[in-house]
Amino acid sequence: MLLRLFNKMDVPEVTSLCNNYNIYKNTLYLPYSEEDAFNWIKNHLKNFNEDKNFEFAITDKVTGKLYGAIALSNEPKFNNGELAYWIGEDYWGKGYGTEAAKAVLQFAFKEKGYHKVFARYFHTNPASGRIMEKIGMQQEGILKEHIKKNGEYLDLICFGILKQESSSLEKQEI
């Protein structure tokens, strides 16, 4: 697995991967039209260079095949950021999300010096929570019926990890 910045050549594949009901039902902002995907990608490099958001394509390191996306926000005032990700359904259960999340955690703590990284998932998507657990995050709470999607109220399960808690993960193999 390799993380890289998205580019405009990724627009068709992002659109194809994101226009899937099983991904849509577990995310806030999908699906994407090609225009949506282009507008999302066009500011990634600028956001990265300005330390605003770090949005990476999750790809096969040999073929370059796009598996999904992972992002880390930057809140300098609080010295933390939110981790968010999606993986194309054809690539579920292969460890790509976990591997990417571990790499982004290391980036957050080692390269960016964050104090904390947090993440959230809908209660209807426990697989996302398993990724958070595998990378050492701990559940911090539940925001009951916090999101309304498709006429249904969903709980948000909140996870977090502090920099000092992540040091033991560096030696673990995922």
C-alpha atoms as an extended CHARMM CRD file, in Angstrom:
* protein
*
       174  EXT
         1         1  MET       CA              0.0000000000        0.0000000000        0.0000000000  PROA      1               0.0000000000
         2         2  LEU       CA              1.2290000000        3.4970000000       -0.8380000000  PROA      2               0.0000000000
         3         3  LEU       CA             -0.2080000000        6.8760000000        0.1710000000  PROA      3               0.0000000000
         4         4  ARG       CA              0.0710000000        9.7350000000       -2.3090000000  PROA      4               0.0000000000
         5         5  LEU       CA             -1.6940000000       12.9720000000       -3.1060000000  PROA      5               0.0000000000
         6         6  PHE       CA             -4.6790000000       12.7560000000       -5.4140000000  PROA      6               0.0000000000
         7         7  ASN       CA             -4.5020000000       14.3080000000       -8.8810000000  PROA      7               0.0000000000
         8         8  LYS       CA             -7.0400000000       15.1150000000      -11.5770000000  PROA      8               0.0000000000
         9         9  MET       CA             -6.3720000000       11.7650000000      -13.2730000000  PROA      9               0.0000000000
        10        10  ASP       CA             -8.0050000000       10.1210000000      -10.2340000000  PROA      10              0.0000000000
        11        11  VAL       CA            -11.3930000000       11.7990000000      -10.8180000000  PROA      11              0.0000000000
        12        12  PRO       CA            -13.0220000000        8.9420000000      -12.8050000000  PROA      12              0.0000000000
        13        13  GLU       CA            -11.8690000000        6.2640000000      -10.3440000000  PROA      13              0.0000000000
        14        14  VAL       CA            -12.8870000000        8.3220000000       -7.2970000000  PROA      14              0.0000000000
        15        15  THR       CA            -16.3070000000        8.8290000000       -8.8730000000  PROA      15              0.0000000000
        16        16  SER       CA            -16.6360000000        5.1300000000       -9.6430000000  PROA      16              0.0000000000
        17        17  LEU       CA            -15.5760000000        3.9890000000       -6.1510000000  PROA      17              0.0000000000
        18        18  CYS       CA            -17.6910000000        6.5720000000       -4.3210000000  PROA      18              0.0000000000
        19        19  ASN       CA            -20.9160000000        5.9660000000       -6.2020000000  PROA      19              0.0000000000
        20        20  ASN       CA            -21.6450000000        2.8500000000       -4.1990000000  PROA      20              0.0000000000
        21        21  TYR       CA            -24.5430000000        2.6250000000       -1.7790000000  PROA      21              0.0000000000
        22        22  ASN       CA            -22.5460000000        0.6580000000        0.8020000000  PROA      22              0.0000000000
        23        23  ILE       CA            -19.9720000000        3.4600000000        0.9890000000  PROA      23              0.0000000000
        24        24  TYR       CA            -22.5640000000        6.2430000000        0.7770000000  PROA      24              0.0000000000
        25        25  LYS       CA            -24.5870000000        4.9270000000        3.7180000000  PROA      25              0.0000000000
        26        26  ASN       CA            -21.5100000000        5.1040000000        5.9800000000  PROA      26              0.0000000000
        27        27  THR       CA            -20.2020000000        8.5490000000        5.0100000000  PROA      27              0.0000000000
        28        28  LEU       CA            -21.4230000000       12.1090000000        5.3600000000  PROA      28              0.0000000000
        29        29  TYR       CA            -20.5250000000       13.5700000000        1.9920000000  PROA      29              0.0000000000
        30        30  LEU       CA            -20.6930000000       10.9140000000       -0.6950000000  PROA      30              0.0000000000
        31        31  PRO       CA            -21.5600000000       10.0500000000       -3.4590000000  PROA      31              0.0000000000
        32        32  TYR       CA            -19.6090000000       12.2400000000       -5.8530000000  PROA      32              0.0000000000
        33        33  SER       CA            -20.2540000000       13.2690000000       -9.4100000000  PROA      33              0.0000000000
        34        34  GLU       CA            -17.1270000000       13.7790000000      -11.5290000000  PROA      34              0.0000000000
        35        35  GLU       CA            -17.4950000000       17.5130000000      -10.8680000000  PROA      35              0.0000000000
        36        36  ASP       CA            -17.7080000000       16.8790000000       -7.1030000000  PROA      36              0.0000000000
        37        37  ALA       CA            -14.6250000000       14.6360000000       -7.2300000000  PROA      37              0.0000000000
        38        38  PHE       CA            -12.6880000000       17.2350000000       -9.2380000000  PROA      38              0.0000000000
        39        39  ASN       CA            -13.6860000000       20.0370000000       -6.8450000000  PROA      39              0.0000000000
        40        40  TRP       CA            -12.6630000000       17.8730000000       -3.8700000000  PROA      40              0.0000000000
        41        41  ILE       CA             -9.2700000000       16.9970000000       -5.3660000000  PROA      41              0.0000000000
        42        42  LYS       CA             -8.3450000000       20.3990000000       -6.8160000000  PROA      42              0.0000000000
        43        43  ASN       CA             -7.4060000000       21.9330000000       -3.4430000000  PROA      43              0.0000000000
        44        44  HSD       CA             -5.5870000000       18.9490000000       -1.9190000000  PROA      44              0.0000000000
        45        45  LEU       CA             -2.0720000000       20.1460000000       -2.7860000000  PROA      45              0.0000000000
        46        46  LYS       CA             -2.8200000000       23.6830000000       -1.6090000000  PROA      46              0.0000000000
        47        47  ASN       CA             -4.3550000000       22.3610000000        1.6350000000  PROA      47              0.0000000000
        48        48  PHE       CA             -1.3330000000       20.1070000000        2.1700000000  PROA      48              0.0000000000
        49        49  ASN       CA              1.1740000000       22.8990000000        1.5480000000  PROA      49              0.0000000000
        50        50  GLU       CA             -0.7370000000       25.2520000000        3.8610000000  PROA      50              0.0000000000
        51        51  ASP       CA             -0.9770000000       22.6100000000        6.6370000000  PROA      51              0.0000000000
        52        52  LYS       CA             -4.7960000000       22.7180000000        6.5530000000  PROA      52              0.0000000000
        53        53  ASN       CA             -5.7490000000       19.1600000000        5.5920000000  PROA      53              0.0000000000
        54        54  PHE       CA             -3.7810000000       16.1560000000        4.4600000000  PROA      54              0.0000000000
        55        55  GLU       CA             -5.7760000000       14.0750000000        1.9860000000  PROA      55              0.0000000000
        56        56  PHE       CA             -4.1650000000       10.9800000000        0.5100000000  PROA      56              0.0000000000
        57        57  ALA       CA             -5.0470000000        8.3870000000       -2.0790000000  PROA      57              0.0000000000
        58        58  ILE       CA             -4.6430000000        4.8370000000       -0.7840000000  PROA      58              0.0000000000
        59        59  THR       CA             -3.0710000000        2.9050000000       -3.6530000000  PROA      59              0.0000000000
        60        60  ASP       CA             -1.3150000000       -0.3180000000       -4.5620000000  PROA      60              0.0000000000
        61        61  LYS       CA              2.4080000000        0.3980000000       -4.3680000000  PROA      61              0.0000000000
        62        62  VAL       CA              3.1630000000       -1.6580000000       -7.4950000000  PROA      62              0.0000000000
        63        63  THR       CA              0.2310000000       -1.0240000000       -9.8420000000  PROA      63              0.0000000000
        64        64  GLY       CA             -0.9470000000        2.3530000000       -8.5310000000  PROA      64              0.0000000000
        65        65  LYS       CA             -4.5430000000        1.0370000000       -8.3530000000  PROA      65              0.0000000000
        66        66  LEU       CA             -6.6970000000        3.3460000000       -6.2210000000  PROA      66              0.0000000000
        67        67  TYR       CA             -8.2590000000        1.6120000000       -3.1990000000  PROA      67              0.0000000000
        68        68  GLY       CA             -9.6990000000        4.5880000000       -1.3150000000  PROA      68              0.0000000000
        69        69  ALA       CA             -8.8860000000        7.7820000000        0.5420000000  PROA      69              0.0000000000
        70        70  ILE       CA             -7.6580000000        8.8250000000        3.9490000000  PROA      70              0.0000000000
        71        71  ALA       CA             -7.5260000000       12.3280000000        5.3970000000  PROA      71              0.0000000000
        72        72  LEU       CA             -6.2380000000       14.0910000000        8.4580000000  PROA      72              0.0000000000
        73        73  SER       CA             -7.4490000000       17.5440000000        9.4330000000  PROA      73              0.0000000000
        74        74  ASN       CA             -5.1950000000       20.0210000000       11.2230000000  PROA      74              0.0000000000
        75        75  GLU       CA             -6.3560000000       22.0950000000       14.1870000000  PROA      75              0.0000000000
        76        76  PRO       CA             -3.1910000000       23.9860000000       15.2570000000  PROA      76              0.0000000000
        77        77  LYS       CA             -5.0320000000       25.8060000000       18.0440000000  PROA      77              0.0000000000
        78        78  PHE       CA             -5.7350000000       22.4610000000       19.7200000000  PROA      78              0.0000000000
        79        79  ASN       CA             -2.7540000000       20.5240000000       18.3020000000  PROA      79              0.0000000000
        80        80  ASN       CA             -5.0000000000       17.7470000000       17.0340000000  PROA      80              0.0000000000
        81        81  GLY       CA             -6.7600000000       16.4820000000       13.9630000000  PROA      81              0.0000000000
        82        82  GLU       CA             -9.5240000000       14.1990000000       12.7880000000  PROA      82              0.0000000000
        83        83  LEU       CA             -8.8050000000       11.0190000000       10.8610000000  PROA      83              0.0000000000
        84        84  ALA       CA            -11.3350000000       10.0270000000        8.1860000000  PROA      84              0.0000000000
        85        85  TYR       CA            -11.2440000000        7.3980000000        5.4500000000  PROA      85              0.0000000000
        86        86  TRP       CA            -13.1710000000        5.3550000000        2.9350000000  PROA      86              0.0000000000
        87        87  ILE       CA            -12.2080000000        2.2300000000        1.0170000000  PROA      87              0.0000000000
        88        88  GLY       CA            -13.7990000000        1.0200000000       -2.2140000000  PROA      88              0.0000000000
        89        89  GLU       CA            -16.0680000000       -1.9470000000       -1.5140000000  PROA      89              0.0000000000
        90        90  ASP       CA            -14.0430000000       -4.3270000000       -3.7100000000  PROA      90              0.0000000000
        91        91  TYR       CA            -11.0800000000       -3.7490000000       -1.3760000000  PROA      91              0.0000000000
        92        92  TRP       CA            -12.8100000000       -4.2280000000        1.9950000000  PROA      92              0.0000000000
        93        93  GLY       CA            -11.3330000000       -6.7530000000        4.4050000000  PROA      93              0.0000000000
        94        94  LYS       CA             -7.8260000000       -6.6680000000        2.9410000000  PROA      94              0.0000000000
        95        95  GLY       CA             -6.2060000000       -4.4440000000        5.5840000000  PROA      95              0.0000000000
        96        96  TYR       CA             -5.7180000000       -1.3620000000        3.3900000000  PROA      96              0.0000000000
        97        97  GLY       CA             -7.7010000000        0.9110000000        5.7010000000  PROA      97              0.0000000000
        98        98  THR       CA             -5.8090000000       -0.2660000000        8.7640000000  PROA      98              0.0000000000
        99        99  GLU       CA             -2.4150000000        0.0660000000        7.1030000000  PROA      99              0.0000000000
       100       100  ALA       CA             -3.2270000000        3.5450000000        5.8070000000  PROA      100             0.0000000000
       101       101  ALA       CA             -4.6400000000        4.6770000000        9.1580000000  PROA      101             0.0000000000
       102       102  LYS       CA             -1.5230000000        3.4880000000       10.9810000000  PROA      102             0.0000000000
       103       103  ALA       CA              0.6890000000        5.3740000000        8.5010000000  PROA      103             0.0000000000
       104       104  VAL       CA             -1.3380000000        8.5790000000        8.8770000000  PROA      104             0.0000000000
       105       105  LEU       CA             -1.2010000000        8.2930000000       12.6810000000  PROA      105             0.0000000000
       106       106  GLN       CA              2.5930000000        8.0770000000       12.4780000000  PROA      106             0.0000000000
       107       107  PHE       CA              2.5790000000       11.1020000000       10.1560000000  PROA      107             0.0000000000
       108       108  ALA       CA              0.3980000000       13.0310000000       12.6210000000  PROA      108             0.0000000000
       109       109  PHE       CA              2.5410000000       12.2960000000       15.6650000000  PROA      109             0.0000000000
       110       110  LYS       CA              6.0700000000       12.0990000000       14.2090000000  PROA      110             0.0000000000
       111       111  GLU       CA              5.9720000000       14.5790000000       11.3290000000  PROA      111             0.0000000000
       112       112  LYS       CA              3.3420000000       17.0520000000       12.4840000000  PROA      112             0.0000000000
       113       113  GLY       CA              3.7900000000       16.7600000000       16.2540000000  PROA      113             0.0000000000
       114       114  TYR       CA              0.0870000000       16.3840000000       17.0530000000  PROA      114             0.0000000000
       115       115  HSD       CA             -0.9400000000       15.7820000000       20.6430000000  PROA      115             0.0000000000
       116       116  LYS       CA             -4.1020000000       13.8480000000       19.6890000000  PROA      116             0.0000000000
       117       117  VAL       CA             -5.8710000000       12.2810000000       16.7350000000  PROA      117             0.0000000000
       118       118  PHE       CA             -9.5930000000       11.5320000000       16.8560000000  PROA      118             0.0000000000
       119       119  ALA       CA            -12.0840000000        9.8340000000       14.5630000000  PROA      119             0.0000000000
       120       120  ARG       CA            -15.7950000000        9.1020000000       14.4090000000  PROA      120             0.0000000000
       121       121  TYR       CA            -17.9880000000        6.5180000000       12.7290000000  PROA      121             0.0000000000
       122       122  PHE       CA            -21.6890000000        5.7870000000       12.3710000000  PROA      122             0.0000000000
       123       123  HSD       CA            -22.9040000000        3.0480000000       14.7070000000  PROA      123             0.0000000000
       124       124  THR       CA            -24.0960000000        1.2190000000       11.5960000000  PROA      124             0.0000000000
       125       125  ASN       CA            -20.4740000000        0.8040000000       10.3940000000  PROA      125             0.0000000000
       126       126  PRO       CA            -18.6310000000       -1.2800000000       13.0090000000  PROA      126             0.0000000000
       127       127  ALA       CA            -15.8890000000       -2.2310000000       10.5040000000  PROA      127             0.0000000000
       128       128  SER       CA            -14.6620000000        1.3660000000       10.6650000000  PROA      128             0.0000000000
       129       129  GLY       CA            -14.5070000000        1.0940000000       14.4380000000  PROA      129             0.0000000000
       130       130  ARG       CA            -12.4220000000       -2.0630000000       14.1580000000  PROA      130             0.0000000000
       131       131  ILE       CA             -9.8280000000       -0.1340000000       12.1400000000  PROA      131             0.0000000000
       132       132  MET       CA             -9.7060000000        2.4870000000       14.8990000000  PROA      132             0.0000000000
       133       133  GLU       CA             -9.2330000000       -0.2010000000       17.5340000000  PROA      133             0.0000000000
       134       134  LYS       CA             -6.4910000000       -1.9500000000       15.5130000000  PROA      134             0.0000000000
       135       135  ILE       CA             -4.4350000000        1.2470000000       15.3710000000  PROA      135             0.0000000000
       136       136  GLY       CA             -4.7140000000        1.7580000000       19.1210000000  PROA      136             0.0000000000
       137       137  MET       CA             -7.5080000000        4.2970000000       19.3250000000  PROA      137             0.0000000000
       138       138  GLN       CA             -9.9370000000        4.0090000000       22.2180000000  PROA      138             0.0000000000
       139       139  GLN       CA            -13.6290000000        4.7530000000       22.3320000000  PROA      139             0.0000000000
       140       140  GLU       CA            -14.2330000000        8.0550000000       24.0790000000  PROA      140             0.0000000000
       141       141  GLY       CA            -17.9790000000        8.3620000000       23.7930000000  PROA      141             0.0000000000
       142       142  ILE       CA            -21.1490000000        8.1440000000       21.7710000000  PROA      142             0.0000000000
       143       143  LEU       CA            -23.0290000000       11.1060000000       20.3600000000  PROA      143             0.0000000000
       144       144  LYS       CA            -26.5780000000        9.7270000000       20.4040000000  PROA      144             0.0000000000
       145       145  GLU       CA            -28.6430000000       10.3070000000       17.2520000000  PROA      145             0.0000000000
       146       146  HSD       CA            -26.2120000000       13.0640000000       16.2810000000  PROA      146             0.0000000000
       147       147  ILE       CA            -26.5140000000       12.7760000000       12.4880000000  PROA      147             0.0000000000
       148       148  LYS       CA            -29.6500000000       12.5920000000       10.3740000000  PROA      148             0.0000000000
       149       149  LYS       CA            -29.1070000000       10.7310000000        7.1160000000  PROA      149             0.0000000000
       150       150  ASN       CA            -31.8470000000        9.5260000000        4.8000000000  PROA      150             0.0000000000
       151       151  GLY       CA            -34.4560000000       10.3870000000        7.3980000000  PROA      151             0.0000000000
       152       152  GLU       CA            -32.8100000000        8.2660000000       10.1000000000  PROA      152             0.0000000000
       153       153  TYR       CA            -30.9100000000        9.4860000000       13.1620000000  PROA      153             0.0000000000
       154       154  LEU       CA            -27.5240000000        7.8470000000       13.5950000000  PROA      154             0.0000000000
       155       155  ASP       CA            -25.1990000000        7.6240000000       16.5800000000  PROA      155             0.0000000000
       156       156  LEU       CA            -21.6100000000        8.7730000000       16.1210000000  PROA      156             0.0000000000
       157       157  ILE       CA            -19.0610000000        6.6520000000       17.9740000000  PROA      157             0.0000000000
       158       158  CYS       CA            -16.0410000000        8.7830000000       18.9370000000  PROA      158             0.0000000000
       159       159  PHE       CA            -12.5030000000        7.4200000000       19.2200000000  PROA      159             0.0000000000
       160       160  GLY       CA             -9.1930000000        9.0610000000       20.0410000000  PROA      160             0.0000000000
       161       161  ILE       CA             -5.5290000000        8.4400000000       20.7090000000  PROA      161             0.0000000000
       162       162  LEU       CA             -2.8890000000       10.6090000000       22.3800000000  PROA      162             0.0000000000
       163       163  LYS       CA              0.6820000000       10.8470000000       21.1350000000  PROA      163             0.0000000000
       164       164  GLN       CA              2.0780000000        9.1450000000       24.2340000000  PROA      164             0.0000000000
       165       165  GLU       CA             -0.3610000000        6.2490000000       23.7510000000  PROA      165             0.0000000000
       166       166  SER       CA              0.8270000000        5.6950000000       20.1860000000  PROA      166             0.0000000000
       167       167  SER       CA              4.4840000000        4.9900000000       20.9990000000  PROA      167             0.0000000000
       168       168  SER       CA              3.7830000000        1.3340000000       21.8280000000  PROA      168             0.0000000000
       169       169  LEU       CA              2.1110000000        0.8710000000       18.4240000000  PROA      169             0.0000000000
       170       170  GLU       CA              5.2860000000        1.5800000000       16.4800000000  PROA      170             0.0000000000
       171       171  LYS       CA              6.6330000000       -1.8560000000       17.3660000000  PROA      171             0.0000000000
       172       172  GLN       CA              3.3880000000       -3.7040000000       16.6240000000  PROA      172             0.0000000000
       173       173  GLU       CA              2.7010000000       -5.3430000000       13.2880000000  PROA      173             0.0000000000
       174       174  ILE       CA             -0.8140000000       -4.8070000000       12.0020000000  PROA      174             0.0000000000
